[in-house]
Structure formats: C-alpha cells, structure tokens
Amino acid sequence: MIRVAINGYGNLGRGAEQAVSQNEDMELVVVFTRRDPATVATQGAPVVHVDEMAAWQEKVDVCLNCGGSATDLEEQGPAAVAYFNTVDSFDTHAKIPGYFAAVDAAARAAGHVALVSTGWDPGLFSMLRVLGEAVLPQGRTTTFWGPGVSQGHSDALRRIDGVLDAKQYTLPVPATVAAVKNGEDVELTTRSMHTRDCYVVAAEGADRARIEAEIKAMPNYFADYDTTVTFVSAQELADRHAGIPHGGTVIRRGQTSGEVAATIGFELSLGSNPEFTGSVVAAMGRAVARKAAQGQTGAVTVFDVTLSELSPHSPAELRARYL
C-alpha cells in the first residue's frame, strides 16, 4: 500500500483525493494545508498545517504537491521534497528548466525523488509529442487545446472594471484541426488555430460596449484571437457554466517514405480538468514511490517514467493482459 499525502486542498487537491480513492494500492494518510485545518473537510483523511510536515516523514511514501504554478509551487516544490518524495504539476513552460534544477538540488540533498511538471500538458501531451517525433522523425507535431475553460483567462476577465464574474472557453478551430489531420498545407497561426468564447456577468449599469472592447483588445489574452463576448446573468453562468471542462489534441503528421503519410493522434475530452490532472498526478505518485524504493534520488519528469511504473499491475500481468 502506497501511503499518500496531499499538499494543498484546492480544486487539484480534491481531484487528487478522488483519484487516490480509486486506486486499490494507495491510501491517503494526510492532507497538508496553509489554512486553519479545522476549516478543511476531506473525505476522511486527517488535515494538518504545512508547518507540521516534518512529523509525517516516516508515515508518507509520496506527497502530491497540489499548489498553483503561478505563486505556490516554486516554493512548495523544493520545500516539500526536503521531507518526502513528491509529484507536482508545475506548468509554466518557460520556467520548467529552472524549476527542475531547483527541485533536483533539493531532492538530491534530501535523498528523495521528485517528479515535476506532470498532468496532461505538460505531462501526457509531452510524452505523446516525444513519441510522435521518435516514430515519425520526418513530420510536424501540432497541439490544439480545448474545448475547455481557461482558468487564467477567466480570471483576467474578472479583473476588468464592471465585470462581476466570467468564464472563458478556448475552442480549437474545427477546419484547422481537420486540415492538420489530413496533411493539408495549412498556415498555423494563433488566430487560425483557436477561438475564445467569453461569458460575462456585468455589474448593473456597467458599460457593456466598453467591457467588450476592453476584452477583445487585451494583449496576450484575447487580442490575437477571434473572440466572442456574451453577457449573461449570474444565474445563467451558475447554471450553464459551473464546471471546469477541458481537453485537447496532439497530432503528429509525417512520412514513412516518399509520399507515404502516417498520422499519430492523441485526444482528451475532460469533464473536469482538476479531477483528470489529479488522476495523472496520482498515477505518477505510484511511479515515484517505486523509483524511491529502488534507491533513486533527484528530480525526474514524465520522460523518465515507464508504463510499467505507472501501472498497478506487475510486469507479468501486463505482458499477459495488454501486450
């Protein structure tokens, strides 16, 4: 039985808790929080403050760090690996090399294993991009995101003056997806690949025209996309846009010889982004526990994990049932 801790109990932490409960070889033994533990209700695991981590060192095989990349994990990752083997979903792509180095140093100093930057992108999508290029070295890899809710973009909407609440969906352009799958020579640009749909609850009396114009002109978020803004009531937003779905597709299109084409595709459609990410993090926790049991130390990524390490089945069972 793999003894699991969860560090951070937001959307991802609750998703990881749900995932652990579905794995017969895992047991959630503790949840760490920065909040008052008395205010956090789990499915049954005890809740303690993060300052008490040291007391749990001998009771935990792997800790799933479930903080956010923007403000939490750069501190949470190196700090937690001093006490435990860890897994996290750090997803600020440009900062991953530096983050890896910091966690690697802390993990080696403590004699622990830390798997960083997993989930579905980075994570499963990263694995498929490497697989596609390895199998089809002559070709092109294209990634589409959505349809799904972008939490960062939704937050950007809510910061606009006069906006009470909002949800933003990223949508792949169907014609462009089809063209890539068919191997057509299509120009891939920010605007041609994705659109953005915004559902906005405006304050009473707010200038909706100004809000819409401000959204569509927002650099780095909406200005480079065909963006639709729909104003809705708070009730409609709650009724029709309460979830956090997401998904995407990785397509590797290449040639095995001359004009002989081949396509590798990997697609996700997720009813809950944090629950699925939690499921990936939990599976990676199994791999980390196994690596630690073999004496490995330092930081690793999804590129260093085998399918056998991810699976609860033995190598013999895998050969008999899946090969």
Secondary structure, 3 states (H helix, E strand, C coil): CEEEEEECCCHHHHHHHHHHHCCCCEEEEEEEECCCHHHCCCCCCCEEEHHHHHHHHHHCCEEEECCCCCCCHHHHHHHHCCCCCEEECCCCHHHHHHHHHHHHHHHHHHCCEEECCCCECCEHHHHHHHHHHHHCCCEEEEEEECCEECHHHHHHHHCCCCEEEEEEEEEECHHHHHHHHCCCCCCCCHHHHEEEEEEEEECCCCCHHHHHHHHHCCCCCCCCCEEEEEECCHHHHHHHCCCCCEEEEEEEEEEEECCEEEEEEEEEEECCHHHHHHHHHHHHHHHHHHHHHCCCCEEECHHHCCHHHHCCCCHHHHHHHCC
